[in-house]
């Protein structure tokens, strides 16, 4: 089988640090055949790293190329949905960075174009593919803590352009002055939302409060959310791009015990106080994600993190935004019709 020919729209930090090494290891599956980016720096980078490959500043030109089978979308968040839609309308499958859209209705537009064109979307959200969630799900399904009643998670991950935290992502201009709701909560929080959805399903309602502590990075510097699920599970989730990540935690509480989850392990504490250590795979999920996408594309099927799941996760954050704006509990719709 010939490699799947990829056209890259955007190839910045996430490409250099995460995706390029994985794709280099999948040279029998994928081949980069064309490049697109808007800046002079990207043009120079293309000439240095990929000499001889076609380069354009107009993504419409790239998606129309006959030597491109699938388009990899690594653009600022406001361009994710428009570029993906243009690629599908040009007859290409799409591999795209999360989130699938800025809002629930943008995600619905992407799903609509999938149905209209018959093309597939493969969403790059490594958090969904972290092996730890499978282990945790197995423990929960075993009944080790009885019936799950609630969870509490603090997932703070500060971004600071002066300290250059988050491996340089903090200095990205479109993150500092975002043209999308919720700021860093949409950008980074969608990772945790995808993981929570994998563990507990998609919630039905959300209440939320937030604070704004600095002029950059959107309207939310810390948000506290309470999710209600149809099976009477409740979850409290705090996300921040400003507060320290010291003492982040994740507890899942059931009728027969508690799970305390860290990066590399999990402690199961029963109601009598007996503790059982459970190791967890600490992989960030990037390798597993690309392996799953490669296998799915070769087979011509959807990857485990489907576009429908990605759209539902954006709808959760869309409802959070509404809850913050209106100051009252919101129903979480699975999608909005375009």
C-alpha positions in Angstrom: 0.0 0.0 0.0 1.3 3.5 -0.9 1.7 5.9 2.0 -1.1 8.4 2.8 0.0 11.7 1.4 -0.3 14.5 3.9 -0.6 18.2 3.5 0.3 20.2 6.6 -1.7 23.4 7.3 0.4 24.9 10.1 3.5 23.3 11.6 4.4 25.2 14.7 5.3 24.1 18.2 2.9 21.2 18.5 4.2 19.8 15.3 7.9 20.1 16.4 7.4 18.8 19.9 4.7 16.2 19.5 3.5 15.2 16.1 6.6 15.2 13.8 8.5 12.6 15.8 5.6 10.3 15.8 4.9 10.7 12.1 8.6 10.1 11.3 8.3 6.7 12.9 5.2 6.0 10.7 7.0 6.6 7.4 5.5 3.5 6.0 2.0 4.9 6.6 2.3 8.6 6.0 4.3 10.9 3.6 4.4 14.7 3.8 3.8 16.1 0.3 2.9 19.8 0.8 3.0 22.6 3.3 1.0 25.7 4.2 1.5 28.4 6.8 1.0 32.1 6.9 4.2 33.6 8.5 7.6 34.4 7.1 9.1 32.3 9.9 7.2 29.3 8.8 8.2 29.9 5.1 11.9 29.9 6.2 11.3 26.8 8.3 9.7 25.0 5.4 12.6 25.8 3.2 15.1 24.6 5.8 13.4 21.4 7.1 11.5 20.4 4.0 13.4 21.6 0.9 11.7 20.9 -2.3 8.2 20.4 -0.9 5.5 22.7 -2.3 4.8 25.6 0.1 1.8 28.0 0.1 0.4 30.6 2.4 -3.2 29.9 1.2 -4.8 26.8 2.7 -7.3 26.7 -0.1 -4.5 26.0 -2.5 -3.1 23.2 -0.4 -6.4 21.4 0.1 -7.0 21.4 -3.7 -3.7 19.7 -4.5 -4.1 16.3 -6.2 -1.0 15.0 -4.4 -2.6 15.4 -1.0 -4.8 12.6 0.3 -5.4 14.0 3.8 -4.9 17.4 5.4 -3.3 17.9 8.9 -4.8 21.0 10.5 -2.6 22.6 13.2 -3.9 26.1 13.1 -4.9 28.6 15.7 -8.2 27.5 17.2 -10.4 30.0 15.2 -9.2 28.3 11.9 -9.7 24.7 13.0 -13.2 24.3 11.7 -12.9 26.5 8.6 -9.8 24.7 7.3 -11.3 21.2 8.1 -14.5 22.1 6.3 -12.5 23.4 3.2 -10.4 20.2 3.2 -13.5 17.9 3.2 -15.2 19.9 0.5 -12.1 19.4 -1.6 -12.4 15.7 -1.1 -9.8 15.2 1.6 -9.9 13.4 5.0 -8.7 15.5 7.9 -6.4 15.0 10.8 -7.0 18.0 13.1 -5.9 19.5 16.3 -8.4 19.8 19.1 -10.8 21.4 19.7 -13.0 20.5 16.7 -14.5 24.0 16.9 -14.8 27.0 19.0 -18.4 26.4 19.9 -21.0 23.6 19.8 -22.4 25.0 16.5 -19.0 25.0 14.9 -18.5 21.4 15.8 -21.9 20.6 14.4 -20.9 22.3 11.1 -17.9 20.0 10.9 -20.1 17.0 11.5 -22.5 18.2 8.9 -19.7 18.5 6.3 -18.6 15.0 7.2 -22.0 13.6 6.4 -22.3 15.7 3.2 -18.9 14.8 1.8 -18.4 11.3 3.2 -14.9 12.2 4.4 -13.5 11.4 7.9 -12.2 13.6 10.7 -9.4 12.3 13.0 -9.1 14.6 16.1 -5.7 15.0 17.7 -6.4 14.9 21.5 -3.7 12.8 23.2 -5.4 13.0 26.6 -8.2 10.6 25.4 -5.6 8.0 24.4 -3.7 8.0 27.7 -3.6 4.3 28.8 -4.3 5.4 32.4 -8.0 5.9 31.7 -8.4 2.3 30.6 -6.9 1.1 33.9 -9.1 3.4 35.9 -12.2 2.4 33.9 -11.4 -1.3 34.6 -11.1 -0.7 38.4 -14.4 1.3 38.4 -16.2 -1.4 36.4 -14.9 -4.1 38.8 -17.0 -2.6 41.6 -13.8 -2.1 43.8 -15.2 1.2 45.2 -18.9 0.2 44.8 -21.2 2.5 43.0 -19.5 5.7 41.8 -21.1 8.8 43.4 -18.8 11.7 42.7 -15.4 12.9 41.6 -13.3 16.0 42.3 -10.5 17.1 40.1 -8.1 20.1 40.2 -6.2 20.5 36.9 -4.3 23.7 37.1 -1.6 24.3 34.5 -0.2 27.9 34.5 0.8 29.7 31.3 3.2 32.6 31.7 4.8 34.3 28.8 7.6 35.8 30.9 8.6 32.4 32.4 7.9 30.7 29.1 5.9 28.0 30.7 4.2 25.2 28.8 7.2 24.7 26.5 6.8 28.0 24.7 3.0 27.8 24.1 2.5 30.7 26.5 4.1 33.1 24.1 1.7 32.3 21.2 0.0 35.5 20.3 -3.4 33.9 19.4 -3.4 32.4 22.9 -2.5 35.6 24.6 -5.3 37.5 22.8 -7.8 34.7 22.0 -10.6 35.0 19.4 -12.6 32.2 21.0 -14.7 31.6 24.2 -13.2 30.7 27.6 -9.5 31.3 26.6 -7.2 28.7 28.1 -10.1 26.6 29.4 -11.1 25.8 25.8 -7.6 25.4 24.6 -6.2 23.1 27.4 -9.3 22.2 29.4 -10.8 20.3 26.5 -8.1 17.6 27.2 -9.5 17.1 30.7 -13.0 17.2 29.4 -12.2 14.4 26.9 -10.7 12.3 29.7 -13.6 12.9 32.1 -16.1 12.0 29.3 -14.2 8.8 28.6 -14.5 7.8 32.3 -18.0 9.0 33.1 -19.8 9.6 29.8 -21.1 13.0 28.8 -22.8 15.1 31.6 -26.4 16.4 31.3 -26.1 19.7 33.2 -23.4 22.1 34.4 -23.1 24.9 36.9 -20.0 27.1 36.9 -18.3 30.1 38.4 -15.0 31.8 37.3 -12.5 34.5 38.1 -10.5 36.8 35.8 -7.1 37.7 37.2 -5.1 39.1 34.3 -5.8 40.9 31.1 -4.5 38.2 28.7 -5.6 34.7 27.8 -9.3 35.3 27.6 -12.1 35.8 30.1 -11.4 32.9 32.4 -8.3 32.4 34.6 -9.9 29.9 36.8 -13.2 28.1 36.6 -15.0 25.8 39.0 -17.6 23.6 37.4 -20.1 21.1 38.7 -21.3 18.5 36.3 -24.5 16.3 36.7 -24.7 13.0 35.0 -27.8 10.9 34.2 -26.7 8.1 36.5 -26.7 10.4 39.6 -23.0 10.9 39.5 -21.8 14.4 40.2 -18.3 15.9 39.4 -16.5 19.0 40.5 -13.7 20.2 38.2 -11.4 23.2 38.6 -9.3 24.3 35.7 -6.9 27.2 35.6 -4.2 28.6 33.3 -3.0 30.9 36.1 -3.0 29.2 39.5 -0.1 26.9 40.4 -0.2 23.3 39.5 1.1 22.4 43.0 -1.3 20.0 44.8 -3.4 19.2 41.8 -5.5 16.1 42.7 -8.2 13.7 41.3 -10.5 11.7 43.6 -13.3 9.4 42.6 -15.6 8.4 45.4 -17.9 5.5 45.6 -20.2 3.7 48.1 -17.4 1.3 49.0 -14.2 3.4 48.8 -12.2 6.1 47.1 -9.7 6.2 44.3 -6.9 8.8 44.6 -5.2 9.2 41.2 -1.8 10.7 40.5 0.3 10.9 37.3 2.0 7.5 37.8 -0.2 5.6 40.2 -3.5 5.2 42.0 -4.4 4.4 45.6 -7.6 2.4 46.2 -8.9 3.1 49.8 -11.8 1.0 51.0 -14.3 2.1 53.6 -12.2 0.4 56.4 -9.1 2.4 55.4 -7.2 -0.5 53.7 -5.1 0.8 50.8 -4.1 -0.9 47.6 -1.6 0.6 45.2 -2.4 0.4 41.5 0.3 1.4 39.0 -0.7 3.6 36.1 1.0 4.0 32.7 2.3 7.6 32.7 2.3 8.0 28.9 1.0 11.3 27.6 -1.0 9.5 24.9 0.7 10.9 21.9 2.2 7.7 20.7 -1.0 5.7 21.3 -3.0 8.4 19.5 -0.9 8.3 16.3 -0.8 4.5 16.3 -4.6 4.4 16.6 -5.1 7.0 13.8 -2.7 5.3 11.5 -4.4 2.0 11.9 -7.8 3.6 11.4 -6.8 5.5 8.3 -5.3 2.4 6.7 -8.5 0.4 7.5 -10.7 3.3 6.3 -12.6 3.5 9.6 -13.0 6.0 12.5 -10.4 6.3 15.2 -11.6 5.7 18.8 -11.8 9.4 19.6 -14.5 10.1 16.9 -15.4 13.4 15.6 -18.8 13.0 17.3 -17.1 12.5 20.7 -14.9 15.5 20.0 -18.0 17.6 19.1 -19.8 16.5 22.3 -16.8 17.6 24.4 -16.8 21.0 22.8 -20.6 21.2 23.6 -19.8 20.6 27.3 -17.5 23.7 27.3 -20.0 25.6 25.2 -22.5 25.0 28.1 -19.9 26.0 30.6 -19.5 29.3 28.8 -23.3 29.8 28.8 -23.4 29.0 32.5 -20.8 31.6 33.3 -22.5 34.2 31.2 -26.0 33.6 32.5 -25.1 32.7 36.0 -27.4 29.6 36.1 -27.3 25.9 35.5 -27.3 24.9 31.8 -28.4 21.8 30.0 -25.6 20.3 27.9 -26.8 19.6 24.4 -25.1 16.8 22.4 -24.8 19.0 19.4 -26.5 21.9 17.6 -27.9 21.7 14.1 -26.1 23.8 11.6 
